[in-house]
């Protein structure tokens, strides 16, 4: 129960996991450290919470989803009580919790948790933060997985509208959401709007980055693949000749 010993155990577990990839050994050490922290400091101490968070990470990788979800539910509740719902650690935990709910097939709760996590990520970290983008992406894919296509589409449309308003139509984040929505609409059969969005994203990247930038060329490739899939090979070939990358096999 010595604080220095417990800190050393946590550091050892982190080394075993991140540097050596030894998940079983790291899990064993973390369990020992967590029990020690609970005994020495109680369930709300940052050391206990850090050990719990790292243990959840390892259990998730090892597909121990049931225990991971239970621990994450406990961690989410404790961080909300101790730090509040808008603390960065609480908000990040909410995204992990939503992912684990999907893994244990609690889809209704996962959808609600992702919606709340996405809203808080946008508020706390910003619309263009990588963690926000990941949460929104996972949110609409969870809805798709549940067959809620319209709700999923609305998530992407809302994110795009928010980014256009706050960051500008030619911002990298808005352009990325344009691609996402275009691909979504193409799959859903709304080809006219999908094409318009592919073209709009390409035009935006030309303005933002220039014609030869890799992001612009990738966007041209997206449009070329769309045109090719629609039997418009001549138009697609023109884009390929201009430098658009060919589709991967």
Order of alpha helices (4+ residues) and beta strands (2+ residues): alpha-alpha-alpha-alpha-alpha-alpha-alpha-alpha-alpha-alpha-alpha-alpha
